Amino acid sequence: MFLTDILIIGSGVAGLSFALKVSSFARVTLVTKKQSADTATNLAQGGIAAVLSKHDRLEDHIQDTLISGDGLCNREIVQTVVEEGAGRVRELVDLGVSFQQGQAGEEFDLGMEGGHSARRVAHAKDMTGREIERALLAQVQANEQIEILENHMAVDLLLESKATKKSTNGKDRCIGAYVLNRTTGEVETWRAGVTVLCTGGSGKVYLYTTNPDIATGDGVAMAYRAGARVADLEFVQFHPTCFFNAKVKNFLVSEAVRGEGGVLINKKGQPFMRQYDQRGDLATRDAVARGIDTEMKKSGADCVYLDIMHKGRAFLEHRFPTIYGTCKKYGVDISQEPIPVVPAAHYMCGGVLTDKWGVSSVNNLLALGETACTGLHGANRLASNSLLEAVVFAHRAAQWVKKHWLEIADQERRSVQDWRTGRARSIEENVLISHNWDQIRRLMWNYVGIVRSKKRLQLVERRMRPILIETKEHFYNYLLTPDLIELRNIVLMADLIIKSASLRRESRGLHYLLDYPERDDVFFGKDTILDRTMNE
């Protein structure tokens, strides 16, 4: 058994920011299932939205966020995040993040993105996530109070009731996690006063995604199994513009390209977004993704195109060096021809339900970043509000832990039972995992995608049932491998997304149901909340 004060699972911007803040009063262990920089943060191109200009207003950012969230945002949370945003961005600068500097008296060079009414996206060209990850990781690695365990993968959370057989008086407490050491193959028992889930999203539940391979919904799945409440999992954001090329996987073409004047066109070269939304190419992501999906279905085309040629090579190479270079590598000179693009699963707006401090419904269990459902995003996340949410809630969660630290540190830490393998044997045929994985991703893409129907949701629930049963059998019959752990998590995430989508009989934000095309505030102007007791 291993002991630490605070156990953080995940090494994106939320986990790293939180680790730095709590390291001043506690020992921190940060586990990440691959390398420290293998995160969605590292792939984030656009930037971080905040009111950083004298030409912008807090109320405008709040209103843009509320409009994007389509009636489901928590206004108090939105106001808090927007008001604290500028301070957190400047704190990133103090930690070594190099955002593009502004001109004409402006502190930052601010980008424009869909759904925003003003330029407010601080960026490091089209490598913002990588730059933030670089700076924070350097600070964490130099901090003697923080231990980073790479190639360590959380399996399940440790609950006080099950681990110690001690009564919890109705509300359980998280006391750590079982963690697979991928190097030794052993499952380690980690005890902690506070456990924080920062595992990112679950894009790998879908066949096509902009997410890294680590995005298998681990944090939400573990929290749900531990009895935590999860919310709004039907709201899966499909990014409208993923590079359509068979040779490159998961490459995102930033929303900022449209913010700088890029226009979506069909195979005939005709702009089409005004037909679907009066905001055109700068509509919110839900509207643009549906517009592209409809246009592709009408024409039978495999993709649409994003035309930014009019900006010229010099501008494009300077403003979007990663996008320009990657497209050029795969045969598309974006200064001379439009970029072929398709929508792809991008962001989970729902997650582990938390309060305004990032605290879940299970004692001493917190969730941050994409893993959490804070009330900020509602039914559709506004572009570049994700990094903003991560740093604001990392700060707030650290404040909460510091305030309650003496009480937490004083809690009794009894010994718990180590992971038991029983008669489990090594899995000899990996096809048992890969076949189910492939089935899940295709079913989710075809039945629970951008546009859904009641019939499709009923069919996919029926087809998912035997995969759930088989995966459960594999988990108990075979020794744990990273692939088996991830399969267990994505099949649960798929099941929860289907259940949530089936419960919401209206169309709102990212959830478009053909049978109920209108928004219904009377019956569905609220979060879709699930917990394990619903299935027991």
Secondary structure, DSSP 8 states (H G I E B T S, - for coil): -EEEEEEEE--SHHHHHHHHHHTTTS-EEEE-SS-TT-SHHHH--S-EE---STT--HHHHHHHHHHHTTT-S-HHHHHHHHHHHHHHHHHHHHTT----B-STT-SB-EE--TT-SS--EE-STT-HHHHHHHHHHHHHHT-TTEEEETTEEEEEEEEHHHHH----TTS-BEEEEEEEETTT--EEEEEEEEEEE-----GGGSSSBSS-TT-S-HHHHHHHHTT--EE-TT-EEEEEEEE--TTS-S-B--HHHHHTT-EEE-TTS-B-GGGT-TTGGGS-HHHHHHHHHHHHHHHT-S-EEEE-GGG-HHHHHHH-HHHHHHHHHTT--TTTS-EEEEEEEEEES-EEE--TTSB-SSBTEEE-GGGEE-SSSTTS--TTHHHHHHHHHHHHHHHHHHHTHHHHHTS----------TT-B----THHHHHHHHHHHHHHHHHSSSSB-HHHHHHHHHHHHHHHHHHHHHHHHB---HHHHHHHHHHHHHHHHHHHHHH--S-BTTB-BTT--S--HHHHSS--EE-GGGG-
